[in-house]
Amino acid sequence: MKRFLIAVLLLICGSTQAGERFPDGTKIGSWFYEAQPIDLTTLGERFVVTEYGVQQDSTLLQTAALQAVIDRAAEQGGVVVIPKGVFLSGSLFFKQGTHLHLEEGAVLKGSDDIADFEIVKTRIEGQTLNYFAALVNADNVAHFTITGKGTIDGNGLRYWRSFWLRRKVNPKCTNMDEMRPRLLYISNSRDVQIEGVTLQNSPFWTSHYYNVNRLRILGVRLFAPAAPVKAPSSDAIDLDVCRDVLVKNCYLSVNDDAIALKGGKGPWADQDPNNGSNERIIIEDCTFGFCHSCLTCGSESIHNRNIILRRIRVDQATRLLWLKMRPDTPQNYEYITVEEIEGNIGSFLYVRPWTQFFDLKGRKDMPLSYGRHITMRNIKVDCKTFFNVKRADDQYQLSDFLFENLEITAEQQECDRSQIDRFKWKNVVLK
């Protein structure tokens, strides 16, 4: 009887999952329901770094010694283990067959000297160019994992202070003008899982994934402060031309966008083979602390499709959903669903032209962009501004939005529904 009941429950769960669909109606694949904790015993030999000459010394730069352990693990496959203690490093490069595990109390700490980070061909701000590597890098790997209860710490304070001083001298300086590394960068890879670790205090973007297929980020804490020194452009998760992504049971609080969908920028960005779409992204069962936005499309983004943000708790986010409509880049944000949200935010929906560093690069016409098939439903939040949307027909077109089952307590309740074509409301309560 017990086995029969278990079989029935599995059948029920399976049929419920099988019935779930992405916003455009296509079925959500079984991969999204198969997330399991990584079993380290299946990943090969353990290479504990302190057994290979790496010292537990928070003041001693050990990039070369740590990289030597990674290279050794790559020869036969295995897990590079960071034990309890603080280990200072510049840029590290993981290879096919290697994995990273940080034990409880372990801290892999980034150098605060940019000279300790290699200059490599990489992807940054929607471009492929030479720039500084991240603290942890992995390119062209399959089945790569980062696990454990330890921390990767970017040691960003010195970089943040330098950035804000530079802005005082030159208010137009860009993010890349102030040289600083990202914390984690994974590119051109598949079947990647980041699990359980803390990623914090990044000098620049916290984690950046470019051209990654089948990516799971599970139970990860991503943090960068807003005070007393703001951590500029410390995006928690940047998805850049990624497909099939699950972000689940994470905590995200940074001084910029929590999850930003990227993919390219510029007047001909859709013709560049290095650029592309983000598709089939599910963010669920997460908690968002302070951030500029929970989910942002742009500004370096050309196409996002089948995006789900659901079962989320929000506290002090500036925006819930932000569509950055960049007038010098052709953009298409479509089939996005935001549902089952509770908490407090600044703006519920924010759609405005994004003109920072506007440059048509000689193009005579302005590329037209789209935001369409956007659904926001089953949401109960307090906010300052309910509807911060500006129509700009010469730059972008907004259509086919649905607000359903919303209970919104807002200081500014105004909503000009004419800003969006074919804008449907069902059971929307504004207090």
C-alpha positions as CSV (number, residue, x, y, z in Angstrom):
1,M,0.0,0.0,0.0
2,K,2.8,2.4,0.9
3,R,4.5,1.8,-2.4
4,F,1.2,2.4,-4.2
5,L,0.7,5.7,-2.4
6,I,4.2,6.9,-3.3
7,A,3.6,5.9,-6.9
8,V,0.3,7.9,-6.9
9,L,2.0,10.9,-5.5
10,L,4.8,10.7,-8.0
11,L,2.3,10.4,-10.8
12,I,0.4,13.4,-9.5
13,C,3.5,15.5,-9.2
14,G,4.7,14.4,-12.6
15,S,1.4,15.3,-14.2
16,T,1.4,18.7,-12.6
17,Q,4.9,19.4,-13.8
18,A,4.1,18.1,-17.2
19,G,1.2,20.5,-17.4
20,E,3.3,23.6,-16.8
21,R,4.1,25.8,-19.7
22,F,6.3,28.7,-20.6
23,P,4.5,32.0,-21.3
24,D,4.4,31.3,-25.1
25,G,2.6,28.0,-24.4
26,T,5.5,25.6,-24.9
27,K,6.0,22.9,-22.3
28,I,8.5,23.3,-19.5
29,G,11.0,20.5,-20.0
30,S,11.7,17.9,-17.3
31,W,15.2,19.3,-16.8
32,F,13.7,22.1,-14.7
33,Y,12.4,19.6,-12.2
34,E,15.4,17.4,-11.9
35,A,17.7,19.6,-9.8
36,Q,19.6,17.6,-7.2
37,P,22.4,18.4,-4.8
38,I,25.8,17.6,-6.2
39,D,27.4,14.3,-4.9
40,L,31.1,15.1,-4.6
41,T,32.0,11.5,-4.5
42,T,31.0,11.2,-8.2
43,L,33.3,14.0,-9.4
44,G,36.6,12.3,-9.0
45,E,39.6,12.8,-6.7
46,R,39.7,15.6,-4.1
47,F,42.5,18.0,-4.4
48,V,42.7,19.9,-1.1
49,V,44.8,22.9,-1.9
50,T,46.7,23.0,1.4
51,E,48.1,19.5,0.6
52,Y,49.8,21.0,-2.5
53,G,51.6,23.9,-1.1
54,V,48.9,26.5,-0.7
55,Q,49.0,28.3,2.7
56,Q,46.2,29.5,4.9
57,D,47.4,33.1,4.9
58,S,44.9,35.9,4.1
59,T,47.8,38.4,3.3
60,L,49.8,36.2,0.9
61,L,48.9,36.2,-2.8
62,Q,48.7,32.6,-3.9
63,T,47.4,32.8,-7.5
64,A,50.2,30.6,-9.0
65,A,49.9,27.9,-6.3
66,L,46.2,27.7,-6.6
67,Q,46.3,27.6,-10.4
68,A,48.8,24.8,-10.2
69,V,46.3,22.7,-8.2
70,I,43.6,23.4,-10.7
71,D,45.9,22.4,-13.6
72,R,46.8,19.2,-11.7
73,A,43.1,18.4,-11.2
74,A,42.5,19.0,-14.9
75,E,45.0,16.3,-15.8
76,Q,42.8,13.5,-14.3
77,G,39.6,15.2,-13.4
78,G,38.6,16.1,-9.9
79,V,37.5,18.6,-7.3
80,V,39.6,21.5,-6.1
81,V,38.8,21.8,-2.4
82,I,39.3,25.1,-0.5
83,P,39.4,24.2,3.2
84,K,38.5,26.4,6.2
85,G,40.6,29.6,6.1
86,V,41.2,32.7,3.9
87,F,43.1,32.3,0.6
88,L,44.1,35.4,-1.4
89,S,44.2,35.2,-5.2
90,G,44.1,36.9,-8.5
91,S,42.4,35.4,-11.5
92,L,42.0,31.6,-11.6
93,F,41.0,29.5,-14.6
94,F,39.1,26.2,-14.2
95,K,39.2,23.7,-17.0
96,Q,37.3,20.8,-18.3
97,G,37.0,18.0,-15.8
98,T,37.6,20.3,-12.8
99,H,35.2,21.4,-10.1
100,L,35.4,23.9,-7.1
101,H,34.3,23.0,-3.6
102,L,34.5,25.5,-0.7
103,E,34.2,23.9,2.7
104,E,32.3,25.7,5.5
105,G,34.5,28.5,6.7
106,A,36.5,28.6,3.5
107,V,37.0,32.0,1.9
108,L,38.5,32.4,-1.6
109,K,39.4,36.2,-1.5
110,G,40.1,38.3,-4.5
111,S,43.1,40.6,-4.6
112,D,42.3,44.4,-4.4
113,D,45.1,45.1,-6.9
114,I,43.9,45.0,-10.5
115,A,47.4,44.0,-11.6
116,D,46.8,40.6,-10.2
117,F,44.1,39.9,-12.8
118,E,45.0,38.8,-16.3
119,I,43.8,40.6,-19.4
120,V,42.0,38.2,-21.6
121,K,39.5,38.2,-24.5
122,T,36.2,38.1,-22.7
123,R,32.6,39.3,-22.8
124,I,31.7,42.5,-21.0
125,E,28.8,45.0,-21.4
126,G,27.4,43.4,-24.5
127,Q,30.8,43.3,-26.3
128,T,33.6,40.8,-26.9
129,L,36.9,42.5,-26.2
130,N,40.1,42.4,-24.1
131,Y,39.3,43.1,-20.4
132,F,40.3,41.8,-17.0
133,A,39.4,38.2,-16.1
134,A,37.2,37.5,-13.1
135,L,38.4,36.0,-9.9
136,V,37.0,32.6,-10.9
137,N,36.7,31.8,-14.6
138,A,35.6,28.7,-16.5
139,D,35.4,28.6,-20.3
140,N,34.3,25.8,-22.6
141,V,33.5,23.4,-19.8
142,A,30.7,20.8,-19.5
143,H,29.3,19.6,-16.1
144,F,31.3,22.2,-14.2
145,T,30.2,22.7,-10.6
146,I,30.9,25.1,-7.7
147,T,29.6,23.8,-4.4
148,G,29.9,24.1,-0.6
149,K,29.1,26.3,2.3
150,G,32.1,28.5,1.8
151,T,32.5,32.0,0.3
152,I,34.0,33.6,-2.7
153,D,34.7,37.2,-1.7
154,G,35.7,39.9,-4.1
155,N,37.3,42.2,-1.5
156,G,35.7,45.1,-3.4
157,L,36.0,48.0,-1.0
158,R,39.1,49.5,-2.6
159,Y,37.6,49.3,-6.1
160,W,34.3,50.9,-5.0
161,R,36.1,53.8,-3.4
162,S,38.2,54.3,-6.5
163,F,35.2,54.2,-8.8
164,W,33.3,56.9,-6.9
165,L,36.4,59.1,-6.7
166,R,36.8,58.8,-10.5
167,R,33.1,59.7,-11.0
168,K,33.7,62.9,-9.0
169,V,36.5,63.9,-11.4
170,N,34.8,62.6,-14.5
171,P,31.0,62.1,-14.1
172,K,30.8,60.6,-17.6
173,C,33.3,57.8,-16.9
174,T,31.9,54.3,-17.7
175,N,31.9,51.1,-15.7
176,M,34.9,49.9,-17.7
177,D,36.9,53.1,-17.4
178,E,37.5,52.2,-13.7
179,M,39.3,48.9,-14.1
180,R,37.9,46.2,-11.8
181,P,37.3,42.4,-12.1
182,R,34.1,40.5,-11.9
183,L,33.7,37.8,-9.2
184,L,32.6,34.8,-11.3
185,Y,32.6,34.4,-15.1
186,I,31.5,31.2,-16.9
187,S,31.3,31.2,-20.7
188,N,30.7,28.9,-23.7
189,S,29.6,26.0,-21.4
190,R,26.8,23.6,-20.7
191,D,25.4,21.7,-17.7
192,V,26.7,24.0,-15.1
193,Q,25.6,24.0,-11.4
194,I,26.4,26.6,-8.7
195,E,25.2,25.4,-5.4
196,G,25.1,26.5,-1.8
197,V,28.0,29.0,-1.8
198,T,28.1,32.7,-0.9
199,L,29.3,35.2,-3.6
200,Q,29.9,38.6,-2.1
201,N,31.6,41.9,-2.3
202,S,32.4,41.8,-6.0
203,P,34.3,44.8,-7.4
204,F,32.1,44.6,-10.5
205,W,29.4,42.2,-11.6
206,T,29.0,39.4,-9.1
207,S,28.3,36.5,-11.5
208,H,28.2,36.6,-15.3
209,Y,27.2,33.7,-17.5
210,Y,27.8,34.0,-21.3
211,N,26.6,31.5,-23.8
212,V,25.8,28.9,-21.2
213,N,23.2,26.2,-21.8
214,R,21.5,24.3,-18.9
215,L,22.6,26.4,-15.9
216,R,21.3,25.8,-12.4
217,I,22.0,28.3,-9.5
218,L,20.6,26.7,-6.4
219,G,20.6,28.0,-2.8
220,V,23.3,30.6,-3.5
221,R,23.6,33.9,-1.5
222,L,24.7,36.8,-3.6
223,F,25.5,40.1,-1.8
224,A,27.1,43.5,-2.3
225,P,26.5,46.5,0.0
226,A,24.6,49.7,-0.7
227,A,26.2,51.4,2.4
228,P,28.3,52.8,3.7
229,V,30.2,52.6,0.4
230,K,28.0,51.6,-2.6
231,A,29.2,48.6,-4.6
232,P,28.7,50.0,-8.1
233,S,27.4,47.8,-10.9
234,S,27.5,44.7,-8.6
235,D,24.7,42.8,-10.5
236,A,24.0,39.6,-8.7
237,I,23.3,37.4,-11.8
238,D,23.9,38.5,-15.4
239,L,22.6,36.1,-18.0
240,D,24.1,36.8,-21.4
241,V,22.9,34.7,-24.3
242,C,21.9,31.8,-22.1
243,R,19.3,29.1,-22.6
244,D,17.6,26.8,-20.0
245,V,18.4,28.4,-16.7
246,L,17.0,27.7,-13.2
247,V,17.6,30.1,-10.3
248,K,16.1,28.6,-7.2
249,N,16.1,29.2,-3.4
250,C,18.7,32.0,-3.7
251,Y,19.1,35.3,-1.8
252,L,20.0,38.3,-3.8
253,S,20.9,41.8,-2.5
254,V,23.3,44.1,-4.5
255,N,23.7,47.7,-5.4
256,D,22.4,47.2,-8.9
257,D,20.2,44.8,-10.8
258,A,19.6,41.4,-9.1
259,I,19.0,39.5,-12.3
260,A,19.9,41.2,-15.5
261,L,19.2,39.7,-18.9
262,K,21.9,40.7,-21.4
263,G,22.8,39.7,-24.9
264,G,24.4,42.6,-26.9
265,K,24.1,46.3,-27.6
266,G,24.4,48.7,-30.5
267,P,22.5,49.7,-33.6
268,W,23.4,46.4,-35.4
269,A,23.6,44.2,-32.3
270,D,21.2,41.7,-33.8
271,Q,23.6,41.0,-36.7
272,D,26.6,40.2,-34.5
273,P,27.1,36.4,-34.1
274,N,28.5,36.9,-30.6
275,N,25.1,38.2,-29.5
276,G,21.9,36.4,-29.0
277,S,18.8,35.6,-27.0
278,N,18.1,34.5,-23.4
279,E,15.4,31.8,-23.5
280,R,13.6,29.6,-21.1
281,I,14.7,31.2,-17.8
282,I,12.9,30.3,-14.5
283,I,13.7,32.2,-11.3
284,E,11.7,30.8,-8.4
285,D,11.4,30.6,-4.6
286,C,14.0,33.3,-4.1
287,T,14.3,36.3,-1.7
288,F,15.3,39.7,-3.0
289,G,16.8,42.3,-0.7
290,F,17.9,45.8,-1.7
291,C,18.6,46.0,-5.4
292,H,17.8,48.3,-8.3
293,S,15.5,45.8,-9.8
294,C,14.5,42.2,-9.2
295,L,14.3,41.3,-12.9
296,T,15.8,43.6,-15.6
297,C,15.7,43.3,-19.4
298,G,18.7,45.3,-20.6
299,S,20.4,47.5,-21.1
300,E,22.7,45.3,-23.2
301,S,20.0,43.0,-24.4
302,I,18.5,42.2,-27.8
303,H,16.0,39.4,-27.2
304,N,14.5,37.7,-24.1
305,R,11.8,35.1,-24.5
306,N,10.0,32.7,-22.1
307,I,11.1,34.3,-18.8
308,I,9.4,33.3,-15.5
309,L,9.8,35.0,-12.1
310,R,7.7,33.4,-9.5
311,R,7.1,32.6,-5.8
312,I,9.3,35.5,-4.7
313,R,9.7,37.5,-1.5
314,V,10.9,41.1,-2.0
315,D,12.1,43.6,0.6
316,Q,13.4,47.0,-0.5
317,A,13.9,46.4,-4.2
318,T,13.7,49.6,-6.2
319,R,11.8,48.0,-9.0
320,L,10.0,44.6,-9.5
321,L,10.2,44.4,-13.4
322,W,12.3,46.9,-15.4
323,L,12.3,47.0,-19.2
324,K,15.3,49.1,-20.2
325,M,14.4,50.3,-23.7
326,R,17.6,51.3,-25.3
327,P,17.0,53.6,-28.4
328,D,20.3,52.7,-30.1
329,T,19.7,48.9,-29.9
330,P,17.0,46.7,-31.5
331,Q,15.3,44.9,-28.6
332,N,12.5,42.4,-28.2
333,Y,11.3,41.5,-24.7
334,E,8.5,39.0,-25.0
335,Y,6.6,36.3,-23.2
336,I,7.6,37.3,-19.7
337,T,5.5,36.2,-16.6
338,V,5.9,37.6,-13.1
339,E,3.7,35.9,-10.6
340,E,3.2,35.0,-6.9
341,I,5.1,37.9,-5.4
342,E,4.9,39.4,-1.9
343,G,6.7,42.2,-0.2
344,N,7.6,45.8,-0.7
345,I,9.2,47.6,-3.7
346,G,9.7,51.1,-5.2
347,S,8.1,50.7,-8.6
348,F,5.9,47.8,-9.6
349,L,6.5,48.1,-13.4
350,Y,9.1,50.4,-14.9
351,V,9.4,51.0,-18.6
352,R,11.4,54.0,-19.9
353,P,13.9,54.9,-22.5
354,W,17.4,54.0,-21.4
355,T,19.7,56.7,-22.9
356,Q,23.0,56.3,-20.9
357,F,25.9,56.3,-23.4
358,F,23.5,56.6,-26.4
359,D,25.3,56.0,-29.6
360,L,23.8,55.1,-33.0
361,K,27.3,54.7,-34.5
362,G,26.4,56.4,-37.7
363,R,23.1,54.6,-38.3
364,K,20.6,57.0,-39.8
365,D,17.4,55.4,-38.5
366,M,16.6,54.4,-35.0
367,P,16.0,50.7,-34.5
368,L,12.5,49.9,-33.3
369,S,12.1,47.7,-30.2
370,Y,9.3,45.8,-28.6
371,G,7.9,44.8,-25.2
372,R,5.0,42.4,-25.6
373,H,3.1,39.5,-24.0
374,I,4.0,40.5,-20.5
375,T,1.9,39.0,-17.6
376,M,2.0,40.1,-14.0
377,R,-0.4,38.2,-11.8
378,N,-1.2,36.9,-8.3
379,I,0.9,39.6,-6.6
380,K,0.4,41.3,-3.3
381,V,2.9,44.1,-2.6
382,D,3.3,47.6,-1.1
383,C,5.0,50.1,-3.4
384,K,5.7,53.7,-3.9
385,T,4.8,53.9,-7.6
386,F,2.5,51.4,-9.2
387,F,2.9,52.2,-12.9
388,N,6.0,54.0,-14.2
389,V,5.6,53.6,-18.0
390,K,6.3,56.0,-20.8
391,R,5.1,55.4,-24.3
392,A,7.6,56.2,-27.1
393,D,6.3,55.0,-30.4
394,D,9.3,56.2,-32.3
395,Q,11.6,54.0,-30.2
396,Y,9.6,51.1,-28.9
397,Q,6.1,49.5,-28.9
398,L,4.4,48.0,-25.9
399,S,1.5,45.6,-26.3
400,D,-0.4,42.6,-25.0
401,F,0.2,43.2,-21.2
402,L,-2.0,41.4,-18.6
403,F,-2.4,42.5,-15.0
404,E,-4.4,39.8,-13.1
405,N,-5.2,39.2,-9.4
406,L,-3.2,42.1,-8.1
407,E,-3.5,43.6,-4.6
408,I,-1.4,46.7,-4.6
409,T,-1.0,49.3,-1.9
410,A,0.7,52.2,-3.5
411,E,1.5,55.8,-2.7
412,Q,1.1,56.7,-6.4
413,Q,-1.7,54.7,-7.8
414,E,-2.1,56.4,-11.2
415,C,-2.0,54.2,-14.3
416,D,-2.4,55.6,-17.8
417,R,-3.5,52.4,-19.5
418,S,-3.2,54.1,-22.9
419,Q,0.6,53.7,-22.7
420,I,0.3,50.1,-23.6
421,D,-1.7,48.6,-26.6
422,R,-4.1,45.7,-25.8
423,F,-3.6,46.1,-22.0
424,K,-5.9,43.8,-20.1
425,W,-6.9,44.0,-16.4
426,K,-8.5,41.3,-14.3
427,N,-9.3,41.6,-10.6
428,V,-6.8,44.5,-9.9
429,V,-7.2,46.1,-6.5
430,L,-5.3,49.4,-5.8
431,K,-5.3,50.7,-2.2
